[in-house]
Each structure stands twice: as C-alpha cells, then as structure tokens.
Amino acid sequence: MDSGLLHEPRNKKPKLANDDDQEMIVIRKQTLSQCYVNTTSSGNTGSGFDILPRDVLLDVLVRLPISSLIKFRFVCRSCYAMSHDPELPRLHKAVVAKADPILVFHCDYPIRNQLSFVEYDGDHGADKIVKKISTPFCHSMPEFNVVGSCNGLLCLSDSLFGEPVYVFNPFTRNYLELPKCRQFQDQEVLFGFGFHPVTNEYKVVRIVYYRTPRRLIRNHRSYPRSEVHVLTIGEPKSNNSWRCLGKAPYQLDRQAKDVVVVNGRLHWVSRPGRLGGLGGLTGRTIVSFDLKDEQFKLVSKPVNRSNYHLTVIDGCLAAAVSCGYGKLEIWVMKEYDVKESWMKRFDIHGAYLAKVPSHDYGIWRKAMHEKMVRVLCVLKNGEILMEYRGGSLVKYDPKWKEFKDVVFHGMPKLFQTIVHVGSLNWTHTPI
C-alpha cells in the first residue's frame, strides 16, 4: 500500500472549537500559507500581507469583531503592525456602530468586583459565551463602580472612597490612572465620563456633595455644600490636573448612577422638589453638563412624571417612564434640546411581569434604588433589551408584544449591564 495513503489530506477542514475563533483560524491559515509562498518563491522572509494593498487589508480587518481583532495581532509581526494602523480604530468604530453592542457585566458577587463581556447578536445570541475581562489594576482597586462607557473606553472609580479613578480599554488593556482630587470628611461623589466631538477631548466630571464637621450631627442626610471638578484627559497645558468650577447648581440624584452621554453632554436626573435646587419646579428633571463650555443646563423632560430613567436610543436622548400598573413608556428626543421633539416611541404593557431573581444586594441597590427595570438599548432587529433588578436580561418584541429571557453561557449570578462598543480606541485616537 502506498505510504502516502496513511496520511490525512492537507486540505481537510479543521474542527473549530467555537464560532468566535473561526475568523481567527481562517486568517491564520491564509496568512501562513501566503508567507510560505513568498518565502519559497522569492526568498523574502516578510509576511504575505506585504504584497496586499493597505486599503484591502483595512477593509478586511474592520469587519472582525473586537475579540478576533485583538487575536489577529498575535498571528505574526506584520499582523501586529497592521493592527496598529492609525486609521484602523476609526474605520472599525464606524462598522461596529451599525451592529449590536457588546454587553459588559459588572459583578460584585460573591466578594471581589469582576468584569465580563459577551459579543451579543440579537438574532443569534443564545450560543454566545460570556468571557472574563482582566483588570490590570485590580490589586490597587478591588472594589469599583463603572462610571460609564464612551467610544470603547470604560471609566471606573473606587466604590468605597471615590478614588482612584481609571480610564480603561477592556480589550487592548490600555489604562490610565487619574490624579487624586480633593477629599472631604463626609461626602457623596458623582462621576461623569464623556467625549465632545468638536473639541475632540475626553473629560471626567466629579461632583462632590459634602458637609462641614459642625453639621455632621444636625442632619445626617443633608449635604448642603458641593464642588464640581473637571479633568481633561491628555491636555498638555493642564498636566492632567483637576480644575474646580465652583458649586454645583443642582442637587443630583446620588442613587441613580446612570450617566447618559448625548451630543457632547452628560445627563443626570435631579432630586425632586427643592432638594434638587430647581426653584419653583417640582419633580425630578434632567440636568445636562456641556463638555465643551463646561456649563450646567436643564433639559426638558417628556412628561410630568418623576419615576423615569435615562438611556440612549439611536444616538438620541431617551427616557423610560414608569406609568404604574406594569406600564412602561419609552420617549425619544428626536432633535436634541427641542422640547417639542419628544416622541413616544414604545408602549410596553406588563413590563414588570418578567422573571426577577429573589436575591437583591450589592451594586444593584446602589444603581437602581427602587426601580425594577432598566432599558438598555434597542437592538438592530427592533427588539428592546432590558435589565431587571438583581441581574436578569429580557428582550421585548414590540411587534408581537412578547418577552423573552436572554441567557448566555457563563453569565454571572448577580450583575449590572453596561452597553459598550468594542474598539481599539485610546484617549489620543482621532474619532
């Protein structure tokens, strides 16, 4: 018998471990094959990527999910160099913006805070596997809050003391520790993190409410004094130092940790009535902070109700309003800062009847206060992704008015979800 028949054919299709690695294996095989052809035919020791036009390579790379794009860096030296092309982050961001987002899970159960993620696809997401995110600074900040996500970057702050504060890309693992800021004996701190497209700058806003030692015993719930601090990341003239803007003009809701970034502005919800510093206005209203001129401003709310939270839908400011009896309305401001442009886009009846876990502690008590549901985003297939208190994902189909639990392999038991866009971006990358 011919000895050649004892060997497996070289073109036999390999068995893939999972779909997530499929692009990586195919790219690696093609790369190694092309490298072999170049080396044997011309004696050149360079990679096969050297003969392909740069535009062609970029067009291929921007279509890869962020996890595969990170793995691509380690195929060979040419791949590593190509993955650092200055145009790649901008082009890749434009493509992934049209896809469903990455879901980052922040979990503080059982002891230490952890981050994990899943690359969600609303149509074929059930077989996705949740993967852990390694935080390089976990020893210096084991307990943290997620301030927000912006252009592929996360901002994290110490959950006990408010410092240190880190800006972190969870995929490239680049991170920056921000300098210390002024502390008070008894304080409550709110953070905001965002990017302004005109100035092309990232800024972290720190709002601290505090009281002097003489007032500590009088009213243990009142924080009459405040200061606003701003740090521009990467600004040479400021040497990355905090600047004090004076007193905060409004009392913001310290229990609602969500900060929404739209149109270069951060958005919070105020405390109700006089406690919010709103003069004659009653109820909770929307307060914005412009990252360009660094001024606070009130933004009109869609309806005269107080039980609502903010989110972003199709790049627009949106409010999910609880109307009682299990009804949830989702309003979208189609034209920013124009009161008349508020439009009711969705009516969800029975929104609170989906499965809710019995355990309820940790980050959810801090993040959601008394709310049972939080609208995360609208998926590309039109379904609404929501998170229920305690850690349970549900999607709602507005066409068929149906709820469906969203479960992934390896999901943490208790978590808070951050809608994130996976990117190679860093603080100095042009957007």
N, C-alpha and C positions, 0 to 999 in steps of 0.2 A: 504493500500500500504506500502511496505517495505520502512522504512525511509532511508535505505542505497541507494535507487534509486534516492533520491533527490540530492545526491552529485555528482559532476563531477568526473570521473575516474582520479586517480592519474597519470596514465601514458599517459594522453592526451598531445599531442605535443604542446608546447607553441608557441605563435605567436611572431616571432622575430621582433624587431624594424628595424634592418637592418643587412646586411650580415657581417658588420665589427664586430658586437658583438656576432656573432654566436659561434665562438670558445670559447669565454669567458663564455657564458651561459652554454654550454655543459660541460666545465671543472668544473665550479662551481657546477653544479648538481651532477656530478660524485664524486667530492671531498666531498660534504656534505653527499652524500649517503654513501660513504665509511667510513667517520668519524662516522656516525651513527652506522654502523655495528660494527666497532671496539669498540665503547663506550659501546654499549648494550651487546655485546657478551663477552668482556673480562674486562670490567670496566676501560679500558685505556682511558684517556682523551686526548691522542695525535691524530694527524691527520692521515687519511688513507694513506697519502703519506709516512708515516714512514715505511710501510711494503713493499714498492716498491723499487727495486734496483735503485741506483743513475743513472746508465747508461740509464735505461729505461726512467726515468723522463727527463733527459737531451735530449734524442732523441726526446721526445715529444715537449719539450719547444723550441728547436731550429727551429722547423717548424712553429712557430707562428710569425705573423707579429709583428713589434716592438710595435705598439699601444696596441695589445692584450697582449703582454708580460708584458707591464707596468701595465695593469689592473690586470693581474694574481697575481701581488704582494699583492694585497689587498683582496684576497679571504680568506686567513687565515694565521696564523703565520707560518705554515710550508711552505706555498707558498712563503711568504715573504723571509724566509730563503733560500729556494731553488733558488729563483730568484737572490740571491747574491752569488751563487756558483762561485768561481773564474774561472772555466772553461767555464761557460756559454757564456760570451761575445765573446770569441774566436771561439767557435763552432757555435754560432749564426751568426757571421760575415761571416763564410765560406759558410753558407747556403744562406743568403740573397744576397751574391755576385753573385749568379747564377740567381737571379730573377731581374725583372725590378726595377729601383731605385725609391726612394721616391723623389717627386718634392717639393722643398721648395720655396714658393713665397715670395719675399721681396717687400713690397708695401709701398709707402710713400704718398698715396692719401687717404683722402683729406689733412690731416695735419700730423699726427704722423706716424712714421715708424711702420710697423707691419710685423710679420712673420706668415705664414700659410703653411699647407702641405697637400699633398694627396698621398696615397699609390697607385701608378699607376700600372696598369696591361695593357700592350699594347693590349691584346686580348679582355679583358672585363673591360675597364676602364671608360666607359661612365657614369656608375651609381655611381661612387665614389663621395664622398662628401669632399670638402675642409674644413679642421679644423684649428682653430687658435692655434698658439703657444704662450704661455705666457712667456715673458722675465722677470725674477725676478729683473733685473737691469734697467727697463725701466725709472724709475724716475731719475737716475743718467746719463742715456744716451738715451734720447728720439729720437734723430736722429742719424742713424748709417749706415755704409756701411758693406756689407758682404764681408770680405776678401777672404774667401774660406771655403771649406768643406773637411775634411780628416778623414777617419776612424770613421765616425759618429759624429765628433765634428765640430762645426762651430766656426770661428773666426770673431769677429765683432769689428769695430773701429768707433769712433765718426766721423760723416761725416763733421763736422764743423772744429774741431781742431785736429783730428787725435788721440786724447786721450779723455777718457780712451780706452783701448783695452781689450776685454773679450774673453776667450775661453769657449764655452758653448755647452753642450749636450742638444738639444731641447726636448728630451723625458724624460730623467732622471732628467733634470733641474739642474744638477750639473754645476757650473760655476766658473771661476777663473778670477779675475781682475789682469791684469799685471801691474807692477810698471810703474811709469812715466818715460819718456825719455826726452832728451834734446830738447828744442824748439827754433826756430829762429823767428825773427820778420816777415819775409816774406818767406814762404816756401811752397813746394808741397811735399806730402808724398805718397809713395807707400808701400804697405804691401805684405807680402807673408807668408803663413802658410802651414807647411807640416811635414811629418814624414819620417825618414830614417830607413829602416828595419834592417840594420846592427847595428847601434848604439842604436836602439830601443828608439829614442828620438824624441819628438816634438819640433820644433823650429819656432819662429816668426821672420821674417826678416823685418826690417824697413829701407827703403831707402828714405832719405830726400834730396831734391834739394832746395837750398836757395841762397840768395844774401845778401851782406852786405848793411848797410844803405846808404853808399856812392854811390851804384849803383842802388838804387831804382828808381831814376828819369831817368837815362840814357836809359834803355831798360826795359820796364815793362813786357816783355815776356821772358827775358833771366834769367836763374838760373844757373850761371856758377859753383857754388860750390855744393859739395854733401858730405854726410856721410852715411855709412852703419852701422846699428846696428843690433845685433842678440841677441835673448834671448832664452836660452834653458829651456824649461818648466820642473820644478821638479828636476833640477840639484842641489844637495846639496852644492857642492863646490862653485857655483856661487851665491847662495842665490837668484836665480831668478832675477838677475840684467842684464841690457843691457850691451853688450860689443861692443865697437866701432872698426870696421875693417878698418877704413880709408875711402878714397874717392871711390865712385862708378866709375868703369872703363868705363861705358857706360851710355848714356842718354836713359832711357827707356821711352816708350810712356805712359805718365801720363793719357791720356784719356781712354786707353784700360785697364779696371780694372781687366780683367780675368787673373788669375794666375793658370797655369796648373802644377800639381804635377805628375811626372812620374819618376820611377827609383830612388827615393830619391832625386830628383832635382826639384826646382822651375823653371818655364819657363815664361818669358815675351817676348814682342816684342819691339825692339828698335825703336827710332825715325829715320827717314830717313836721309841718307847722313851724312855730317859732324856733324850735330846736334846730331847724335847717337854716336859719338866718335868712329867711325869704320874705321878711316883712309881712305884708298882708296876705301872701299866698298860703294856701293850705295844701296838705297832702305832700307826697314825695314828688319831686320834679327832677328833670335831667340837667346835670351840670357838666359843661364841657371845658376843656383846657386846651387852648391852641398851642401846638408845639412850635409854631413859628414866632408869634408875637408874645407868647407866654402870658396870656390873659384868660381869666375865667369868664364864662358866659353861660346864661341859661338857654336851654333848647326846649322848645315847646313839646309837650307830650301829646299823644294821640287822643286820649280820653281822660276824663276827670276821675281817675281811679288811682289808688295807691299801691295795690298789690300787683306789681309787674316787675319784670327784669329785662335787661337789655341784651341784645345779640346783634349779629351781622348776617344779613341775607342778601346775596348777590352784590356784595360790596356796599350795601346801604344800611343805614342805622335802622334797627327794628326793635320793637317792644312786644314781649309776650305778656298779655294781660289776663290775669285770673278773674273771671266774672262770677265765680261761685257755681255750685251745683255741678262741678266737674267740667265746666266750660272754659276753654282757653282760646283767646283771640290773638292772632299774630298780625301786628300792624307794621308797615314798612314805609319809611320816609323816602319817597322816590327822588325828590330833589332836596339836597341837604339844606337844612336850616330854613325851609319854607314850610310853615305850619299847614298850609292847605294841601301839601303834597302827601300828607299821611294817608295811606290807603290800607284798609283791612284786607289782607291777602288770604288768611286762612281762618276758618272756624273749626275748632276741634271740640267735639262733644264727648264726654266720658273720658277725658284725658287722664284722670286720676284713678282710673279703674285698672290700669295695667299692674303687673306684678311688682310689689315693693318688698325688698328684704326686711326682715324683722330687726336685724342689727342696725344700729344708728349711733355712731360716735365718731370721734376723730375729726378729720378735715371737713366732713360734711356738716357738722354742727357749726363750724366757722364759716363755711362758704355759703350755705343756703338758708341759714336762720330757720324760718318756719315754712319755707316753700317746699313743695313736694316734687316739683318737676322743673326742669330747665331745658329750654330749647337750645340745641347745639348748632344746627345748621340745616339747610335744605340740600339734599343730595342731588346729583346730576339727573337722576331718574324722577325727580319731583317729590320723593318721599321726605318726610321731616324726621330728623334724628333727634331724640330727646333722651335726657338722663333723669332717672328717678332717684330720690334721696336714698342714700345708702349704697348706691352702686348697682344700677340696673339700666341697661340701654334698651330703648324701644324705638322702633321706627313706625311712622304713621303714614298710610297711603291716603292722601286727600281725595283721590278719585273714587276709591272703593270704600273709604272710611273704615279702614281696618288697621288694627295694631298688630305688631309682630315683635317678639323679643329678639334682640340681637346678642348673640353669644359667640365668642371666639375661643379657640383652644388656648388654654393658659391664662385666661383672664384672672386678674386679682379678685379677691373676695370683696374688698371694700375700696372704692376709688372715686376720684373726681376726674372728669374727662376734659382735656384741652384740645380744641380743634387746631391743628398745626399743619403747616405746609413744609414738607421736607425739602431742604435746599443746601447747596454748597456755600451759601452766602455767609459773609462775615461783616463786621462793623464798617469796614472801609470799602466794601464791594459796591460798585455803582449799580443802581437799580434802574 
